[in-house]
C-alpha cells in the first residue's frame, strides 16, 4: 500500500497481526518500520492527527478485554490464546487479567488522545480494531452472544469514551472498528456513532468513504 499510494496511511493493528509472535515483539517491529517510512503512521504510537480545521484522527489497536458477556462460562477459545505469546495462559483467571490490562491500556490512550483532540476540533474520528460497545459488536446482523462478547469487545474503551462525549454534547465522535467480521452501525449517543466494518479472509475491500 505504501508503494502504491502517494498518500499518508494511518492504521492500527488487529489481533491477527500478532499471531506466531509476542505483542511486545510485533509492537517493536512496527514502530521500527514506521519510523523509516514517510507515509505509514501507526496510530498506537502517535498523537492527535489533524485532518481538517474541524476534524482530527486518533487511534489505538485495542484488545477485547473480557469484561462484556460472560467470560468465565464462555467456552469460546480464540486462536489468539494459542498463537500470541502473552495470551498463552495456564488458567482463565490469568488470561482475564491480561485481557483486562490490554483493554485498560487502550482506554487510557484513547481517552487522553480524544480529550486532547476535542480541545481544538469539533469532530474526532477514533480508529480502533475492537468494538468498544456491546451494541457495535455485530455478527451476521445480530449482536454477539454472551459467549462471544468477552472476546470481541472492549468495555474499558467504551467506558472511557462515553462520559467524554456526554460532557461534549456539541461535538462529534465517530468510531471506526472491525474485529467481528460483520458490518453494522451503532448510535451510542446523539453525538457518538460506531461503524463496524465487514471482513472476509483474503478479500480486503474499501468499507466506506468519508467526506470531511
Biotite code that builds the C-alpha atoms (Angstrom):
import biotite.structure as struc

atoms = struc.array([
    struc.Atom([0.000, 0.000, 0.000], chain_id="A", res_id=1, res_name="UNK", atom_name="CA", element="C"),
    struc.Atom([2.800, 2.389, 0.835], chain_id="A", res_id=2, res_name="UNK", atom_name="CA", element="C"),
    struc.Atom([4.407, 1.790, -2.542], chain_id="A", res_id=3, res_name="UNK", atom_name="CA", element="C"),
    struc.Atom([1.129, 2.000, -4.481], chain_id="A", res_id=4, res_name="UNK", atom_name="CA", element="C"),
    struc.Atom([-0.415, 5.080, -2.849], chain_id="A", res_id=5, res_name="UNK", atom_name="CA", element="C"),
    struc.Atom([1.172, 8.508, -2.633], chain_id="A", res_id=6, res_name="UNK", atom_name="CA", element="C"),
    struc.Atom([-0.809, 9.494, 0.464], chain_id="A", res_id=7, res_name="UNK", atom_name="CA", element="C"),
    struc.Atom([-0.405, 9.145, 4.230], chain_id="A", res_id=8, res_name="UNK", atom_name="CA", element="C"),
    struc.Atom([-1.673, 5.799, 5.539], chain_id="A", res_id=9, res_name="UNK", atom_name="CA", element="C"),
    struc.Atom([-2.974, 5.847, 9.111], chain_id="A", res_id=10, res_name="UNK", atom_name="CA", element="C"),
    struc.Atom([-3.525, 2.402, 10.597], chain_id="A", res_id=11, res_name="UNK", atom_name="CA", element="C"),
    struc.Atom([-3.953, 0.262, 13.683], chain_id="A", res_id=12, res_name="UNK", atom_name="CA", element="C"),
    struc.Atom([-3.126, -3.412, 14.126], chain_id="A", res_id=13, res_name="UNK", atom_name="CA", element="C"),
    struc.Atom([-5.553, -6.273, 14.690], chain_id="A", res_id=14, res_name="UNK", atom_name="CA", element="C"),
    struc.Atom([-5.175, -9.440, 16.726], chain_id="A", res_id=15, res_name="UNK", atom_name="CA", element="C"),
    struc.Atom([-4.123, -11.481, 13.666], chain_id="A", res_id=16, res_name="UNK", atom_name="CA", element="C"),
    struc.Atom([-1.075, -9.256, 13.221], chain_id="A", res_id=17, res_name="UNK", atom_name="CA", element="C"),
    struc.Atom([0.362, -10.753, 16.409], chain_id="A", res_id=18, res_name="UNK", atom_name="CA", element="C"),
    struc.Atom([-0.065, -14.439, 15.518], chain_id="A", res_id=19, res_name="UNK", atom_name="CA", element="C"),
    struc.Atom([3.068, -16.526, 15.845], chain_id="A", res_id=20, res_name="UNK", atom_name="CA", element="C"),
    struc.Atom([4.820, -13.854, 17.897], chain_id="A", res_id=21, res_name="UNK", atom_name="CA", element="C"),
    struc.Atom([4.507, -11.732, 21.000], chain_id="A", res_id=22, res_name="UNK", atom_name="CA", element="C"),
    struc.Atom([2.672, -8.438, 21.413], chain_id="A", res_id=23, res_name="UNK", atom_name="CA", element="C"),
    struc.Atom([5.888, -6.779, 22.556], chain_id="A", res_id=24, res_name="UNK", atom_name="CA", element="C"),
    struc.Atom([7.913, -8.028, 19.570], chain_id="A", res_id=25, res_name="UNK", atom_name="CA", element="C"),
    struc.Atom([5.322, -7.005, 16.974], chain_id="A", res_id=26, res_name="UNK", atom_name="CA", element="C"),
    struc.Atom([4.936, -3.557, 18.506], chain_id="A", res_id=27, res_name="UNK", atom_name="CA", element="C"),
    struc.Atom([8.691, -3.043, 18.446], chain_id="A", res_id=28, res_name="UNK", atom_name="CA", element="C"),
    struc.Atom([8.910, -4.201, 14.831], chain_id="A", res_id=29, res_name="UNK", atom_name="CA", element="C"),
    struc.Atom([6.056, -1.989, 13.620], chain_id="A", res_id=30, res_name="UNK", atom_name="CA", element="C"),
    struc.Atom([7.463, 1.007, 15.473], chain_id="A", res_id=31, res_name="UNK", atom_name="CA", element="C"),
    struc.Atom([10.821, 0.472, 13.786], chain_id="A", res_id=32, res_name="UNK", atom_name="CA", element="C"),
    struc.Atom([9.313, 0.115, 10.305], chain_id="A", res_id=33, res_name="UNK", atom_name="CA", element="C"),
    struc.Atom([7.075, 3.178, 10.571], chain_id="A", res_id=34, res_name="UNK", atom_name="CA", element="C"),
    struc.Atom([9.995, 5.352, 11.692], chain_id="A", res_id=35, res_name="UNK", atom_name="CA", element="C"),
    struc.Atom([11.629, 4.530, 8.350], chain_id="A", res_id=36, res_name="UNK", atom_name="CA", element="C"),
    struc.Atom([8.519, 5.495, 6.367], chain_id="A", res_id=37, res_name="UNK", atom_name="CA", element="C"),
    struc.Atom([7.285, 8.936, 5.394], chain_id="A", res_id=38, res_name="UNK", atom_name="CA", element="C"),
    struc.Atom([3.712, 7.721, 4.834], chain_id="A", res_id=39, res_name="UNK", atom_name="CA", element="C"),
    struc.Atom([2.937, 4.903, 7.273], chain_id="A", res_id=40, res_name="UNK", atom_name="CA", element="C"),
    struc.Atom([1.627, 6.130, 10.623], chain_id="A", res_id=41, res_name="UNK", atom_name="CA", element="C"),
    struc.Atom([0.720, 3.578, 13.277], chain_id="A", res_id=42, res_name="UNK", atom_name="CA", element="C"),
    struc.Atom([-1.766, 5.432, 15.441], chain_id="A", res_id=43, res_name="UNK", atom_name="CA", element="C"),
    struc.Atom([-0.983, 3.470, 18.609], chain_id="A", res_id=44, res_name="UNK", atom_name="CA", element="C"),
    struc.Atom([2.245, 5.435, 18.942], chain_id="A", res_id=45, res_name="UNK", atom_name="CA", element="C"),
    struc.Atom([1.033, 8.739, 17.502], chain_id="A", res_id=46, res_name="UNK", atom_name="CA", element="C"),
    struc.Atom([-0.564, 11.823, 18.954], chain_id="A", res_id=47, res_name="UNK", atom_name="CA", element="C"),
    struc.Atom([-3.582, 13.640, 17.568], chain_id="A", res_id=48, res_name="UNK", atom_name="CA", element="C"),
    struc.Atom([-3.599, 13.806, 13.747], chain_id="A", res_id=49, res_name="UNK", atom_name="CA", element="C"),
    struc.Atom([-5.274, 16.994, 12.402], chain_id="A", res_id=50, res_name="UNK", atom_name="CA", element="C"),
    struc.Atom([-7.160, 16.107, 9.211], chain_id="A", res_id=51, res_name="UNK", atom_name="CA", element="C"),
    struc.Atom([-9.009, 19.389, 8.614], chain_id="A", res_id=52, res_name="UNK", atom_name="CA", element="C"),
    struc.Atom([-9.720, 22.572, 10.555], chain_id="A", res_id=53, res_name="UNK", atom_name="CA", element="C"),
    struc.Atom([-12.678, 20.797, 12.189], chain_id="A", res_id=54, res_name="UNK", atom_name="CA", element="C"),
    struc.Atom([-11.697, 17.103, 12.240], chain_id="A", res_id=55, res_name="UNK", atom_name="CA", element="C"),
    struc.Atom([-8.915, 15.136, 13.924], chain_id="A", res_id=56, res_name="UNK", atom_name="CA", element="C"),
    struc.Atom([-7.938, 11.464, 13.987], chain_id="A", res_id=57, res_name="UNK", atom_name="CA", element="C"),
    struc.Atom([-6.746, 9.344, 16.919], chain_id="A", res_id=58, res_name="UNK", atom_name="CA", element="C"),
    struc.Atom([-6.344, 5.609, 17.225], chain_id="A", res_id=59, res_name="UNK", atom_name="CA", element="C"),
    struc.Atom([-5.165, 2.534, 19.072], chain_id="A", res_id=60, res_name="UNK", atom_name="CA", element="C"),
    struc.Atom([-5.197, -1.195, 18.260], chain_id="A", res_id=61, res_name="UNK", atom_name="CA", element="C"),
    struc.Atom([-7.153, -2.032, 21.441], chain_id="A", res_id=62, res_name="UNK", atom_name="CA", element="C"),
    struc.Atom([-7.991, -5.561, 22.542], chain_id="A", res_id=63, res_name="UNK", atom_name="CA", element="C"),
    struc.Atom([-11.098, -7.479, 23.628], chain_id="A", res_id=64, res_name="UNK", atom_name="CA", element="C"),
    struc.Atom([-10.882, -7.148, 27.394], chain_id="A", res_id=65, res_name="UNK", atom_name="CA", element="C"),
    struc.Atom([-13.214, -9.948, 28.559], chain_id="A", res_id=66, res_name="UNK", atom_name="CA", element="C"),
    struc.Atom([-15.493, -7.618, 30.511], chain_id="A", res_id=67, res_name="UNK", atom_name="CA", element="C"),
    struc.Atom([-18.641, -7.852, 28.377], chain_id="A", res_id=68, res_name="UNK", atom_name="CA", element="C"),
    struc.Atom([-20.710, -11.004, 28.231], chain_id="A", res_id=69, res_name="UNK", atom_name="CA", element="C"),
    struc.Atom([-19.753, -13.914, 30.484], chain_id="A", res_id=70, res_name="UNK", atom_name="CA", element="C"),
    struc.Atom([-16.054, -14.638, 30.201], chain_id="A", res_id=71, res_name="UNK", atom_name="CA", element="C"),
    struc.Atom([-15.783, -17.375, 32.818], chain_id="A", res_id=72, res_name="UNK", atom_name="CA", element="C"),
    struc.Atom([-18.602, -19.547, 31.463], chain_id="A", res_id=73, res_name="UNK", atom_name="CA", element="C"),
    struc.Atom([-17.739, -18.948, 27.802], chain_id="A", res_id=74, res_name="UNK", atom_name="CA", element="C"),
    struc.Atom([-16.304, -21.960, 26.007], chain_id="A", res_id=75, res_name="UNK", atom_name="CA", element="C"),
    struc.Atom([-15.030, -19.826, 23.102], chain_id="A", res_id=76, res_name="UNK", atom_name="CA", element="C"),
    struc.Atom([-11.296, -20.227, 22.522], chain_id="A", res_id=77, res_name="UNK", atom_name="CA", element="C"),
    struc.Atom([-9.794, -17.816, 20.011], chain_id="A", res_id=78, res_name="UNK", atom_name="CA", element="C"),
    struc.Atom([-6.619, -18.656, 18.121], chain_id="A", res_id=79, res_name="UNK", atom_name="CA", element="C"),
    struc.Atom([-5.189, -15.623, 19.970], chain_id="A", res_id=80, res_name="UNK", atom_name="CA", element="C"),
    struc.Atom([-4.917, -17.694, 23.123], chain_id="A", res_id=81, res_name="UNK", atom_name="CA", element="C"),
    struc.Atom([-2.638, -20.220, 21.422], chain_id="A", res_id=82, res_name="UNK", atom_name="CA", element="C"),
    struc.Atom([-0.742, -18.140, 18.864], chain_id="A", res_id=83, res_name="UNK", atom_name="CA", element="C"),
    struc.Atom([0.167, -15.000, 20.844], chain_id="A", res_id=84, res_name="UNK", atom_name="CA", element="C"),
    struc.Atom([2.868, -15.436, 23.453], chain_id="A", res_id=85, res_name="UNK", atom_name="CA", element="C"),
    struc.Atom([1.428, -13.182, 26.166], chain_id="A", res_id=86, res_name="UNK", atom_name="CA", element="C"),
    struc.Atom([-2.011, -14.812, 25.932], chain_id="A", res_id=87, res_name="UNK", atom_name="CA", element="C"),
    struc.Atom([-0.921, -18.415, 26.342], chain_id="A", res_id=88, res_name="UNK", atom_name="CA", element="C"),
    struc.Atom([-2.024, -18.721, 29.953], chain_id="A", res_id=89, res_name="UNK", atom_name="CA", element="C"),
    struc.Atom([-2.388, -21.564, 32.419], chain_id="A", res_id=90, res_name="UNK", atom_name="CA", element="C"),
    struc.Atom([-5.915, -20.666, 33.515], chain_id="A", res_id=91, res_name="UNK", atom_name="CA", element="C"),
    struc.Atom([-8.829, -18.374, 32.672], chain_id="A", res_id=92, res_name="UNK", atom_name="CA", element="C"),
    struc.Atom([-8.219, -16.018, 35.586], chain_id="A", res_id=93, res_name="UNK", atom_name="CA", element="C"),
    struc.Atom([-4.712, -15.265, 34.377], chain_id="A", res_id=94, res_name="UNK", atom_name="CA", element="C"),
    struc.Atom([-5.955, -14.740, 30.813], chain_id="A", res_id=95, res_name="UNK", atom_name="CA", element="C"),
    struc.Atom([-8.760, -12.493, 32.059], chain_id="A", res_id=96, res_name="UNK", atom_name="CA", element="C"),
    struc.Atom([-6.292, -10.305, 33.943], chain_id="A", res_id=97, res_name="UNK", atom_name="CA", element="C"),
    struc.Atom([-4.049, -9.990, 30.878], chain_id="A", res_id=98, res_name="UNK", atom_name="CA", element="C"),
    struc.Atom([-7.009, -9.044, 28.654], chain_id="A", res_id=99, res_name="UNK", atom_name="CA", element="C"),
    struc.Atom([-8.145, -6.525, 31.265], chain_id="A", res_id=100, res_name="UNK", atom_name="CA", element="C"),
    struc.Atom([-4.687, -4.933, 31.260], chain_id="A", res_id=101, res_name="UNK", atom_name="CA", element="C"),
    struc.Atom([-4.637, -4.663, 27.463], chain_id="A", res_id=102, res_name="UNK", atom_name="CA", element="C"),
    struc.Atom([-8.097, -3.090, 27.467], chain_id="A", res_id=103, res_name="UNK", atom_name="CA", element="C"),
    struc.Atom([-7.118, -0.633, 30.186], chain_id="A", res_id=104, res_name="UNK", atom_name="CA", element="C"),
    struc.Atom([-4.023, 0.365, 28.211], chain_id="A", res_id=105, res_name="UNK", atom_name="CA", element="C"),
    struc.Atom([-6.156, 1.131, 25.146], chain_id="A", res_id=106, res_name="UNK", atom_name="CA", element="C"),
    struc.Atom([-8.720, 3.020, 27.206], chain_id="A", res_id=107, res_name="UNK", atom_name="CA", element="C"),
    struc.Atom([-6.108, 5.249, 28.809], chain_id="A", res_id=108, res_name="UNK", atom_name="CA", element="C"),
    struc.Atom([-4.508, 6.018, 25.457], chain_id="A", res_id=109, res_name="UNK", atom_name="CA", element="C"),
    struc.Atom([-7.741, 6.707, 23.581], chain_id="A", res_id=110, res_name="UNK", atom_name="CA", element="C"),
    struc.Atom([-9.268, 8.660, 26.424], chain_id="A", res_id=111, res_name="UNK", atom_name="CA", element="C"),
    struc.Atom([-6.347, 11.067, 26.677], chain_id="A", res_id=112, res_name="UNK", atom_name="CA", element="C"),
    struc.Atom([-5.993, 11.472, 22.903], chain_id="A", res_id=113, res_name="UNK", atom_name="CA", element="C"),
    struc.Atom([-9.723, 12.054, 22.452], chain_id="A", res_id=114, res_name="UNK", atom_name="CA", element="C"),
    struc.Atom([-9.826, 14.738, 25.126], chain_id="A", res_id=115, res_name="UNK", atom_name="CA", element="C"),
    struc.Atom([-6.800, 16.405, 23.554], chain_id="A", res_id=116, res_name="UNK", atom_name="CA", element="C"),
    struc.Atom([-8.409, 16.347, 20.100], chain_id="A", res_id=117, res_name="UNK", atom_name="CA", element="C"),
    struc.Atom([-11.707, 17.740, 21.357], chain_id="A", res_id=118, res_name="UNK", atom_name="CA", element="C"),
    struc.Atom([-9.875, 20.770, 22.720], chain_id="A", res_id=119, res_name="UNK", atom_name="CA", element="C"),
    struc.Atom([-9.305, 22.008, 19.161], chain_id="A", res_id=120, res_name="UNK", atom_name="CA", element="C"),
    struc.Atom([-11.645, 20.087, 16.842], chain_id="A", res_id=121, res_name="UNK", atom_name="CA", element="C"),
    struc.Atom([-15.412, 19.692, 16.633], chain_id="A", res_id=122, res_name="UNK", atom_name="CA", element="C"),
    struc.Atom([-15.252, 16.194, 15.136], chain_id="A", res_id=123, res_name="UNK", atom_name="CA", element="C"),
    struc.Atom([-12.934, 13.404, 16.277], chain_id="A", res_id=124, res_name="UNK", atom_name="CA", element="C"),
    struc.Atom([-12.507, 10.091, 14.477], chain_id="A", res_id=125, res_name="UNK", atom_name="CA", element="C"),
    struc.Atom([-11.307, 7.155, 16.578], chain_id="A", res_id=126, res_name="UNK", atom_name="CA", element="C"),
    struc.Atom([-9.730, 4.268, 14.680], chain_id="A", res_id=127, res_name="UNK", atom_name="CA", element="C"),
    struc.Atom([-9.520, 1.021, 16.620], chain_id="A", res_id=128, res_name="UNK", atom_name="CA", element="C"),
    struc.Atom([-9.691, -2.692, 15.859], chain_id="A", res_id=129, res_name="UNK", atom_name="CA", element="C"),
    struc.Atom([-12.050, -3.870, 18.600], chain_id="A", res_id=130, res_name="UNK", atom_name="CA", element="C"),
    struc.Atom([-15.628, -2.556, 19.048], chain_id="A", res_id=131, res_name="UNK", atom_name="CA", element="C"),
    struc.Atom([-15.812, -0.539, 22.270], chain_id="A", res_id=132, res_name="UNK", atom_name="CA", element="C"),
    struc.Atom([-19.529, -1.140, 22.915], chain_id="A", res_id=133, res_name="UNK", atom_name="CA", element="C"),
    struc.Atom([-21.755, -4.189, 23.006], chain_id="A", res_id=134, res_name="UNK", atom_name="CA", element="C"),
    struc.Atom([-24.150, -2.521, 20.551], chain_id="A", res_id=135, res_name="UNK", atom_name="CA", element="C"),
    struc.Atom([-21.348, -2.322, 17.963], chain_id="A", res_id=136, res_name="UNK", atom_name="CA", element="C"),
    struc.Atom([-20.316, -5.970, 18.297], chain_id="A", res_id=137, res_name="UNK", atom_name="CA", element="C"),
    struc.Atom([-22.132, -7.234, 15.207], chain_id="A", res_id=138, res_name="UNK", atom_name="CA", element="C"),
    struc.Atom([-22.182, -10.797, 13.931], chain_id="A", res_id=139, res_name="UNK", atom_name="CA", element="C"),
    struc.Atom([-24.301, -11.639, 10.891], chain_id="A", res_id=140, res_name="UNK", atom_name="CA", element="C"),
    struc.Atom([-26.804, -8.888, 11.620], chain_id="A", res_id=141, res_name="UNK", atom_name="CA", element="C"),
    struc.Atom([-27.132, -9.588, 15.334], chain_id="A", res_id=142, res_name="UNK", atom_name="CA", element="C"),
    struc.Atom([-25.241, -8.527, 18.455], chain_id="A", res_id=143, res_name="UNK", atom_name="CA", element="C"),
    struc.Atom([-22.756, -11.164, 19.593], chain_id="A", res_id=144, res_name="UNK", atom_name="CA", element="C"),
    struc.Atom([-23.940, -13.542, 22.296], chain_id="A", res_id=145, res_name="UNK", atom_name="CA", element="C"),
    struc.Atom([-22.661, -13.510, 25.920], chain_id="A", res_id=146, res_name="UNK", atom_name="CA", element="C"),
    struc.Atom([-20.318, -16.373, 24.981], chain_id="A", res_id=147, res_name="UNK", atom_name="CA", element="C"),
    struc.Atom([-18.618, -14.320, 22.255], chain_id="A", res_id=148, res_name="UNK", atom_name="CA", element="C"),
    struc.Atom([-18.825, -10.782, 23.649], chain_id="A", res_id=149, res_name="UNK", atom_name="CA", element="C"),
    struc.Atom([-15.870, -11.204, 26.052], chain_id="A", res_id=150, res_name="UNK", atom_name="CA", element="C"),
    struc.Atom([-13.631, -11.976, 23.086], chain_id="A", res_id=151, res_name="UNK", atom_name="CA", element="C"),
    struc.Atom([-14.961, -9.395, 20.628], chain_id="A", res_id=152, res_name="UNK", atom_name="CA", element="C"),
    struc.Atom([-15.485, -6.123, 22.504], chain_id="A", res_id=153, res_name="UNK", atom_name="CA", element="C"),
    struc.Atom([-13.508, -3.801, 24.779], chain_id="A", res_id=154, res_name="UNK", atom_name="CA", element="C"),
    struc.Atom([-15.683, -2.400, 27.541], chain_id="A", res_id=155, res_name="UNK", atom_name="CA", element="C"),
    struc.Atom([-12.814, -0.384, 29.027], chain_id="A", res_id=156, res_name="UNK", atom_name="CA", element="C"),
    struc.Atom([-12.574, 1.808, 25.916], chain_id="A", res_id=157, res_name="UNK", atom_name="CA", element="C"),
    struc.Atom([-16.340, 2.300, 25.741], chain_id="A", res_id=158, res_name="UNK", atom_name="CA", element="C"),
    struc.Atom([-16.481, 3.212, 29.415], chain_id="A", res_id=159, res_name="UNK", atom_name="CA", element="C"),
    struc.Atom([-13.826, 5.850, 28.806], chain_id="A", res_id=160, res_name="UNK", atom_name="CA", element="C"),
    struc.Atom([-15.301, 7.371, 25.631], chain_id="A", res_id=161, res_name="UNK", atom_name="CA", element="C"),
    struc.Atom([-18.931, 7.529, 26.773], chain_id="A", res_id=162, res_name="UNK", atom_name="CA", element="C"),
    struc.Atom([-18.584, 10.096, 29.589], chain_id="A", res_id=163, res_name="UNK", atom_name="CA", element="C"),
    struc.Atom([-16.206, 12.186, 27.480], chain_id="A", res_id=164, res_name="UNK", atom_name="CA", element="C"),
    struc.Atom([-18.847, 12.625, 24.799], chain_id="A", res_id=165, res_name="UNK", atom_name="CA", element="C"),
    struc.Atom([-21.620, 13.105, 27.333], chain_id="A", res_id=166, res_name="UNK", atom_name="CA", element="C"),
    struc.Atom([-19.660, 16.109, 28.565], chain_id="A", res_id=167, res_name="UNK", atom_name="CA", element="C"),
    struc.Atom([-19.147, 17.427, 24.999], chain_id="A", res_id=168, res_name="UNK", atom_name="CA", element="C"),
    struc.Atom([-22.696, 17.378, 23.585], chain_id="A", res_id=169, res_name="UNK", atom_name="CA", element="C"),
    struc.Atom([-21.911, 19.898, 20.824], chain_id="A", res_id=170, res_name="UNK", atom_name="CA", element="C"),
    struc.Atom([-19.023, 17.846, 19.429], chain_id="A", res_id=171, res_name="UNK", atom_name="CA", element="C"),
    struc.Atom([-18.995, 14.563, 17.497], chain_id="A", res_id=172, res_name="UNK", atom_name="CA", element="C"),
    struc.Atom([-17.114, 11.300, 17.882], chain_id="A", res_id=173, res_name="UNK", atom_name="CA", element="C"),
    struc.Atom([-17.036, 8.707, 15.097], chain_id="A", res_id=174, res_name="UNK", atom_name="CA", element="C"),
    struc.Atom([-15.517, 5.317, 15.900], chain_id="A", res_id=175, res_name="UNK", atom_name="CA", element="C"),
    struc.Atom([-14.279, 3.044, 13.095], chain_id="A", res_id=176, res_name="UNK", atom_name="CA", element="C"),
    struc.Atom([-13.614, -0.564, 14.137], chain_id="A", res_id=177, res_name="UNK", atom_name="CA", element="C"),
    struc.Atom([-13.752, -4.163, 12.922], chain_id="A", res_id=178, res_name="UNK", atom_name="CA", element="C"),
    struc.Atom([-12.720, -7.489, 14.515], chain_id="A", res_id=179, res_name="UNK", atom_name="CA", element="C"),
    struc.Atom([-16.175, -9.144, 14.374], chain_id="A", res_id=180, res_name="UNK", atom_name="CA", element="C"),
    struc.Atom([-16.013, -9.542, 10.552], chain_id="A", res_id=181, res_name="UNK", atom_name="CA", element="C"),
    struc.Atom([-19.643, -8.373, 10.238], chain_id="A", res_id=182, res_name="UNK", atom_name="CA", element="C"),
    struc.Atom([-20.828, -4.839, 9.414], chain_id="A", res_id=183, res_name="UNK", atom_name="CA", element="C"),
    struc.Atom([-23.133, -2.605, 11.401], chain_id="A", res_id=184, res_name="UNK", atom_name="CA", element="C"),
    struc.Atom([-23.693, 0.908, 12.687], chain_id="A", res_id=185, res_name="UNK", atom_name="CA", element="C"),
    struc.Atom([-24.494, 1.694, 16.334], chain_id="A", res_id=186, res_name="UNK", atom_name="CA", element="C"),
    struc.Atom([-25.520, 5.136, 17.578], chain_id="A", res_id=187, res_name="UNK", atom_name="CA", element="C"),
    struc.Atom([-24.489, 5.113, 21.229], chain_id="A", res_id=188, res_name="UNK", atom_name="CA", element="C"),
    struc.Atom([-25.290, 8.811, 21.834], chain_id="A", res_id=189, res_name="UNK", atom_name="CA", element="C"),
    struc.Atom([-26.643, 11.533, 19.546], chain_id="A", res_id=190, res_name="UNK", atom_name="CA", element="C"),
    struc.Atom([-23.004, 12.607, 19.091], chain_id="A", res_id=191, res_name="UNK", atom_name="CA", element="C"),
    struc.Atom([-21.309, 9.170, 19.253], chain_id="A", res_id=192, res_name="UNK", atom_name="CA", element="C"),
    struc.Atom([-21.627, 6.650, 16.431], chain_id="A", res_id=193, res_name="UNK", atom_name="CA", element="C"),
    struc.Atom([-19.673, 3.435, 15.816], chain_id="A", res_id=194, res_name="UNK", atom_name="CA", element="C"),
    struc.Atom([-19.141, 1.906, 12.363], chain_id="A", res_id=195, res_name="UNK", atom_name="CA", element="C"),
    struc.Atom([-18.106, -1.750, 12.480], chain_id="A", res_id=196, res_name="UNK", atom_name="CA", element="C"),
    struc.Atom([-16.539, -2.980, 9.252], chain_id="A", res_id=197, res_name="UNK", atom_name="CA", element="C"),
    struc.Atom([-17.027, -6.213, 7.344], chain_id="A", res_id=198, res_name="UNK", atom_name="CA", element="C"),
    struc.Atom([-14.102, -8.540, 6.643], chain_id="A", res_id=199, res_name="UNK", atom_name="CA", element="C"),
    struc.Atom([-13.538, -11.726, 4.694], chain_id="A", res_id=200, res_name="UNK", atom_name="CA", element="C"),
    struc.Atom([-10.229, -13.545, 4.809], chain_id="A", res_id=201, res_name="UNK", atom_name="CA", element="C"),
    struc.Atom([-8.133, -12.889, 1.726], chain_id="A", res_id=202, res_name="UNK", atom_name="CA", element="C"),
    struc.Atom([-10.524, -10.333, 0.236], chain_id="A", res_id=203, res_name="UNK", atom_name="CA", element="C"),
    struc.Atom([-9.833, -6.821, 1.602], chain_id="A", res_id=204, res_name="UNK", atom_name="CA", element="C"),
    struc.Atom([-12.353, -4.209, 0.447], chain_id="A", res_id=205, res_name="UNK", atom_name="CA", element="C"),
    struc.Atom([-12.988, -0.487, 0.903], chain_id="A", res_id=206, res_name="UNK", atom_name="CA", element="C"),
    struc.Atom([-15.630, -0.251, 3.610], chain_id="A", res_id=207, res_name="UNK", atom_name="CA", element="C"),
    struc.Atom([-16.656, 3.366, 3.232], chain_id="A", res_id=208, res_name="UNK", atom_name="CA", element="C"),
    struc.Atom([-15.524, 6.757, 2.006], chain_id="A", res_id=209, res_name="UNK", atom_name="CA", element="C"),
    struc.Atom([-15.946, 9.699, 4.368], chain_id="A", res_id=210, res_name="UNK", atom_name="CA", element="C"),
    struc.Atom([-16.024, 13.315, 3.199], chain_id="A", res_id=211, res_name="UNK", atom_name="CA", element="C"),
    struc.Atom([-14.620, 15.702, 5.811], chain_id="A", res_id=212, res_name="UNK", atom_name="CA", element="C"),
])
